Amino acid sequence: MDLYFINKPNLDRLVKSLSKIYNIFAPVKSGNNRFYKKVGDEGLEGATIGEIRTVEPIKSFYFPARARIAEYFSKENSNKSEKPFAIMGAKSCDLVSFKVMDYVYAQEPFRDPFYMSKREKHLIISSDCTCYGETCFCVAIGIMPYPAEGFDINLSEVEGGYVAECDSLKGEQILKEYFKLFQAAEPYIGKREANRKRLKEDLLGHVKKSRIPQKDSIQKAFKSKFDSGLWEETAKTCVECGACNMICPACHCFILMDQKKDNGFEKLRMWDSCLLMHFARVAGGANPRKFLGQRLRNRFDKKFNFFPDTIGKFGCTGCGRCTEACPGKIDIREVLSKL
C-alpha cells in the first residue's frame, strides 16, 4: 500500500478545502476526555488527531441515537439535502465495530437504507492511537491500537506531521486531487513502525495486569460459566441504566416508537438496551430474561459467543468505554478475568 507524508500545515489546508464538500468533525479535548466537534473556518485549531478514542463512539454518526424513519400526514419537507460528513481521528476500536454493524445493517435482504447511505457517502480519516486510556484493552482481544482497515485515509503521527495511507477509492481520489500537499513517506516509515511497536508493547503490559484470558479461550470460558453465579454476583451493582449499551461502538439494538406531531405523527428509531427489563418482553407479557443477571449474561453472550460463531469476530472492540460509563463500577476486564 502506498504511503505518503503530510505536514501539519498542509493537513490543515486539506481539511479547510474538504470542508467545502464535507461537514468535518474532529476530536477536541475537554479535561481528560475527547469529544467530536464540527470543524469550521479555523481548521484543525484545537483539534486532537492522535491520543486515544473519543468518549462517544462513531456509531452515533452512522446509527444515530434518535432518527426519524417515517413521517405521516406532515407537510414538512423531510428531504433536506445536507453535505456528507467526514470524521477525523477515528480510532481502530471504532473502525472494527463496523464488522458488527455491517453484519446487522448492510446485509440483504434487510439492508438498512439510512445506514447504507451514510456508509457510502461519508468519509473517514482515521488515526493511530499515540497513548492509551486506563480502561483500554483492545490488544487483549487481538485489535491493534492503529487501524488496519475500514478507513478512507489513515494518519500516523510522526515528528512534524503524519504518514498517510488510504484504504478506499475515496481515499485514493483525495490523495490524487491534493497530491501537492503530500510528499514521499520513506524517511518517516521507520519512525511510524517504531511508534506503533512501542505503544503496542506498552498497552500489552497494561492489559496484562487485568489478567484477561487469552482471546482464543474467551468463548470457551464463557460457555463453561454460562450457568455460573458470576452473573448474579456481577449484577448486584448494576443500576439497569443501559449506559454500557449506549456507549458501546458495536451495540446496535433499537426500538421503534411513534410520536405525535401537530400535523401528523412520525416513527422514530431509538437506541435500546438489552440490560433494560422491557427489552426481551413479548406482547403477551412473558419475559425470558426477567432477572438482571440473565440480561447481563446476555450482553456477554452476544459479544463473546454469538458473534464469534456468526462472523468470526468478537462483538467487543476493547475500547473500555462501558467501564468508564458504568455507575455500578462493573469492569468488563474483571468479568473476563473471572471467567
C-alpha positions as CSV (number, residue, x, y, z in Angstrom):
1,M,0.0,0.0,0.0
2,D,1.4,3.4,-1.0
3,L,2.3,5.7,1.9
4,Y,2.7,9.5,1.9
5,F,3.7,12.2,4.3
6,I,1.7,15.3,5.0
7,N,3.0,18.0,7.4
8,K,0.6,19.7,9.9
9,P,0.2,23.0,8.0
10,N,-0.7,21.1,4.8
11,L,-3.1,18.8,6.7
12,D,-4.9,22.0,7.9
13,R,-5.1,23.2,4.3
14,L,-6.5,19.9,3.3
15,V,-9.2,20.0,6.0
16,K,-10.2,23.5,5.1
17,S,-10.5,22.6,1.4
18,L,-12.5,19.4,2.2
19,S,-14.8,21.4,4.5
20,K,-16.3,22.9,1.3
21,I,-17.5,19.3,0.5
22,Y,-18.0,17.7,3.9
23,N,-19.1,18.7,7.3
24,I,-16.0,17.8,9.2
25,F,-15.9,16.5,12.8
26,A,-12.6,16.2,14.7
27,P,-11.8,15.4,18.3
28,V,-11.3,18.2,20.8
29,K,-10.0,17.7,24.3
30,S,-12.1,18.7,27.4
31,G,-10.3,17.8,30.6
32,N,-9.1,14.2,30.2
33,N,-11.8,13.4,27.6
34,R,-12.1,13.9,23.9
35,F,-15.3,14.8,22.0
36,Y,-16.1,15.3,18.3
37,K,-16.7,18.9,17.3
38,K,-17.6,20.3,13.9
39,V,-14.6,22.0,12.3
40,G,-15.2,25.5,11.0
41,D,-13.1,28.0,9.2
42,E,-10.4,27.8,11.9
43,G,-9.4,24.4,10.5
44,L,-7.8,21.9,13.0
45,E,-7.0,24.6,15.6
46,G,-7.7,23.0,19.0
47,A,-8.3,19.5,17.5
48,T,-6.5,16.4,18.8
49,I,-5.9,14.0,16.0
50,G,-3.8,11.4,17.9
51,E,-4.0,10.3,21.5
52,I,-6.9,8.0,22.2
53,R,-10.5,7.5,21.1
54,T,-13.3,10.0,21.9
55,V,-15.9,9.4,24.6
56,E,-18.7,9.0,22.1
57,P,-18.4,6.1,19.5
58,I,-18.6,6.9,15.8
59,K,-21.7,4.7,15.5
60,S,-23.6,7.8,16.6
61,F,-22.9,9.3,13.2
62,Y,-24.0,6.2,11.2
63,F,-26.7,4.9,13.6
64,P,-28.0,8.0,15.5
65,A,-29.5,7.6,19.0
66,R,-32.7,9.0,17.6
67,A,-33.7,9.0,14.0
68,R,-36.9,9.7,12.1
69,I,-37.5,6.9,9.7
70,A,-41.1,7.8,8.5
71,E,-43.4,10.7,8.7
72,Y,-47.2,10.7,8.1
73,F,-49.7,13.4,7.3
74,S,-47.0,16.1,7.6
75,K,-46.4,18.8,5.1
76,E,-42.8,19.4,6.3
77,N,-40.0,18.8,3.9
78,S,-38.1,16.0,5.4
79,N,-35.8,15.5,2.3
80,K,-33.5,18.4,3.1
81,S,-30.1,17.7,1.4
82,E,-27.1,18.0,3.7
83,K,-23.4,17.9,3.0
84,P,-21.9,14.4,3.7
85,F,-19.8,14.3,6.9
86,A,-16.1,13.4,7.4
87,I,-14.9,12.1,10.7
88,M,-11.3,12.8,11.6
89,G,-9.2,11.0,14.2
90,A,-11.4,7.8,14.4
91,K,-9.5,5.0,16.1
92,S,-9.1,1.3,15.5
93,C,-11.6,0.3,18.2
94,D,-14.3,2.2,16.4
95,L,-13.5,1.1,12.9
96,V,-13.5,-2.6,14.0
97,S,-17.1,-2.1,15.2
98,F,-18.2,-1.8,11.5
99,K,-17.7,-5.6,11.2
100,V,-20.7,-6.0,13.6
101,M,-22.7,-3.0,12.3
102,D,-22.3,-4.1,8.7
103,Y,-23.4,-7.6,9.6
104,V,-26.6,-6.3,11.1
105,Y,-27.5,-3.4,8.8
106,A,-25.7,-3.9,5.5
107,Q,-26.8,-7.5,4.5
108,E,-29.5,-8.4,2.1
109,P,-32.4,-8.8,2.2
110,F,-32.6,-6.4,5.2
111,R,-30.1,-3.7,4.2
112,D,-30.9,-0.5,6.1
113,P,-31.2,2.4,3.7
114,F,-30.4,5.0,6.3
115,Y,-27.3,3.3,7.5
116,M,-26.1,2.3,4.0
117,S,-26.5,5.9,2.6
118,K,-24.1,7.1,5.3
119,R,-21.6,4.3,4.8
120,E,-21.5,5.0,1.1
121,K,-21.4,8.9,1.2
122,H,-19.3,9.8,4.2
123,L,-15.6,10.0,4.7
124,I,-13.4,8.5,7.5
125,I,-9.9,10.0,8.1
126,S,-8.7,7.8,11.0
127,S,-5.5,8.0,13.0
128,D,-3.2,5.8,15.1
129,C,-3.5,6.0,18.9
130,T,-0.5,7.7,20.4
131,C,-1.3,6.8,24.0
132,Y,-3.9,4.6,25.8
133,G,-6.5,5.1,28.5
134,E,-6.8,3.3,31.8
135,T,-9.7,1.2,30.6
136,C,-8.3,0.4,27.1
137,F,-7.7,-3.3,26.4
138,C,-8.0,-3.7,22.6
139,V,-4.8,-5.7,22.2
140,A,-6.1,-8.3,24.7
141,I,-8.7,-9.3,22.1
142,G,-6.4,-9.1,19.1
143,I,-7.1,-5.5,18.0
144,M,-4.2,-3.2,17.5
145,P,-4.2,0.5,18.6
146,Y,-3.7,1.5,14.9
147,P,-6.2,0.9,12.1
148,A,-5.7,-1.9,9.7
149,E,-8.8,-1.4,7.5
150,G,-12.1,0.4,7.4
151,F,-10.8,3.9,6.8
152,D,-10.6,6.0,3.7
153,I,-7.3,7.7,4.8
154,N,-5.3,6.9,8.0
155,L,-2.9,9.3,9.7
156,S,0.0,8.1,11.8
157,E,1.6,10.9,13.7
158,V,5.3,11.4,13.4
159,E,7.5,14.4,14.1
160,G,6.3,17.3,12.1
161,G,3.3,15.7,10.5
162,Y,1.6,12.4,9.6
163,V,2.3,9.3,7.5
164,A,-0.9,8.9,5.4
165,E,-2.2,5.8,3.7
166,C,-5.5,5.1,2.0
167,D,-7.8,2.1,2.1
168,S,-10.6,3.0,-0.3
169,L,-11.2,4.6,-3.7
170,K,-12.4,7.7,-2.0
171,G,-9.2,8.0,-0.1
172,E,-7.1,7.4,-3.3
173,Q,-9.1,10.1,-5.1
174,I,-8.4,12.7,-2.3
175,L,-4.7,11.9,-2.4
176,K,-4.6,12.3,-6.2
177,E,-6.6,15.5,-6.1
178,Y,-4.5,17.1,-3.4
179,F,-1.2,15.5,-4.3
180,K,0.7,18.8,-4.0
181,L,0.1,18.7,-0.2
182,F,1.8,15.3,0.2
183,Q,5.4,14.2,-0.2
184,A,7.3,10.9,-0.1
185,A,6.9,9.0,3.1
186,E,10.1,6.9,3.1
187,P,12.0,9.0,5.7
188,Y,9.1,8.6,8.1
189,I,8.1,5.0,7.8
190,G,10.6,3.6,10.2
191,K,9.5,6.1,12.8
192,R,5.9,5.2,12.3
193,E,6.6,1.5,12.8
194,A,8.7,2.2,15.9
195,N,5.9,4.3,17.4
196,R,3.4,1.6,16.7
197,K,5.6,-1.1,18.2
198,R,6.3,0.9,21.4
199,L,2.6,1.7,22.0
200,K,1.6,-1.9,21.4
201,E,4.1,-3.2,23.9
202,D,3.2,-0.6,26.5
203,L,-0.5,-1.5,26.1
204,L,0.2,-5.2,26.3
205,G,2.0,-4.6,29.6
206,H,-1.0,-2.5,30.8
207,V,-3.7,-5.2,30.0
208,K,-1.5,-7.9,31.5
209,K,-2.4,-6.5,34.9
210,S,-6.1,-7.2,34.3
211,R,-5.5,-11.0,33.8
212,I,-7.8,-11.2,30.8
213,P,-7.7,-14.7,29.4
214,Q,-6.1,-15.4,26.0
215,K,-8.6,-14.2,23.3
216,D,-8.8,-17.7,21.8
217,S,-10.0,-19.1,25.2
218,I,-12.6,-16.4,26.0
219,Q,-15.6,-18.1,24.2
220,K,-14.9,-21.5,25.7
221,A,-14.5,-19.9,29.2
222,F,-17.9,-18.1,28.7
223,K,-19.7,-21.3,27.7
224,S,-18.3,-23.1,30.7
225,K,-19.5,-20.4,33.1
226,F,-23.0,-19.9,31.4
227,D,-24.8,-21.2,34.5
228,S,-22.3,-19.7,37.0
229,G,-23.3,-17.5,39.8
230,L,-20.9,-14.9,38.4
231,W,-23.7,-13.1,36.5
232,E,-25.9,-12.6,39.5
233,E,-22.9,-11.6,41.6
234,T,-21.7,-9.0,39.0
235,A,-25.3,-7.7,38.5
236,K,-25.6,-6.7,42.2
237,T,-24.2,-3.2,41.5
238,C,-25.9,-2.8,38.1
239,V,-28.5,0.0,38.2
240,E,-30.0,-1.0,34.9
241,C,-29.2,2.3,33.2
242,G,-28.1,0.8,29.8
243,A,-25.0,3.1,29.7
244,C,-22.8,0.2,28.7
245,N,-25.0,-0.5,25.6
246,M,-25.4,3.1,24.6
247,I,-21.7,3.9,24.8
248,C,-20.6,0.7,23.1
249,P,-19.4,1.2,19.4
250,A,-20.8,-2.3,18.5
251,C,-24.2,-2.4,20.3
252,H,-26.9,-1.9,17.7
253,C,-30.3,-2.8,19.1
254,F,-33.1,-0.3,18.6
255,I,-36.8,0.2,19.4
256,L,-39.4,1.8,17.1
257,M,-41.7,4.4,18.6
258,D,-44.5,6.7,17.3
259,Q,-44.5,10.4,18.2
260,K,-47.5,12.7,17.7
261,K,-47.0,16.0,15.9
262,D,-49.3,18.9,15.3
263,N,-49.9,17.9,11.7
264,G,-49.5,14.1,11.9
265,F,-47.0,11.8,13.5
266,E,-43.6,10.4,12.9
267,K,-42.0,7.0,13.5
268,L,-38.7,7.1,15.3
269,R,-35.9,4.6,15.7
270,M,-34.1,4.9,19.0
271,W,-31.3,3.0,20.7
272,D,-32.4,0.2,23.0
273,S,-30.6,-1.7,25.7
274,C,-30.6,-5.4,26.5
275,L,-30.0,-4.6,30.2
276,L,-33.4,-3.0,30.5
277,M,-36.3,-5.0,31.9
278,H,-38.6,-4.5,28.9
279,F,-36.0,-5.4,26.2
280,A,-36.9,-9.1,25.8
281,R,-40.5,-8.9,27.0
282,V,-43.1,-10.0,24.4
283,A,-46.6,-8.7,23.7
284,G,-48.3,-11.3,25.9
285,G,-46.1,-10.1,28.9
286,A,-43.8,-13.1,29.1
287,N,-40.1,-12.2,29.6
288,P,-37.4,-14.9,29.1
289,R,-34.8,-12.6,30.8
290,K,-36.7,-11.1,33.7
291,F,-33.7,-11.2,36.1
292,L,-31.0,-8.7,35.8
293,G,-28.2,-11.3,36.0
294,Q,-29.7,-13.0,32.9
295,R,-29.7,-9.8,31.0
296,L,-26.1,-9.0,31.9
297,R,-25.1,-12.5,30.8
298,N,-26.9,-12.0,27.6
299,R,-24.8,-9.0,26.9
300,F,-21.6,-11.0,27.3
301,D,-23.2,-13.9,25.3
302,K,-23.8,-11.7,22.3
303,K,-20.3,-10.2,22.4
304,F,-18.2,-13.2,23.2
305,N,-20.2,-16.2,22.0
306,F,-22.8,-15.3,19.4
307,F,-20.6,-13.0,17.2
308,P,-17.6,-15.3,17.2
309,D,-19.8,-18.0,15.9
310,T,-21.6,-15.8,13.4
311,I,-18.9,-13.5,11.9
312,G,-15.7,-14.9,13.5
313,K,-15.2,-11.6,15.4
314,F,-15.9,-10.5,19.0
315,G,-18.8,-8.1,19.4
316,C,-16.5,-6.1,21.7
317,T,-13.7,-3.9,20.5
318,G,-11.7,-3.4,23.7
319,C,-12.4,0.3,23.9
320,G,-13.2,0.3,27.6
321,R,-16.0,2.9,27.2
322,C,-18.5,0.7,29.1
323,T,-16.3,0.5,32.1
324,E,-15.9,4.3,32.2
325,A,-19.7,4.8,31.8
326,C,-20.9,2.3,34.4
327,P,-22.1,4.0,37.6
328,G,-22.1,0.5,39.2
329,K,-18.4,0.2,38.6
330,I,-18.7,-3.0,36.6
331,D,-15.4,-3.5,34.8
332,I,-15.6,-5.7,31.7
333,R,-12.0,-6.7,32.1
334,E,-12.7,-8.0,35.6
335,V,-15.6,-10.1,34.4
336,L,-13.5,-11.6,31.6
337,S,-10.8,-12.3,34.2
338,K,-13.3,-14.1,36.5
339,L,-14.3,-16.3,33.6
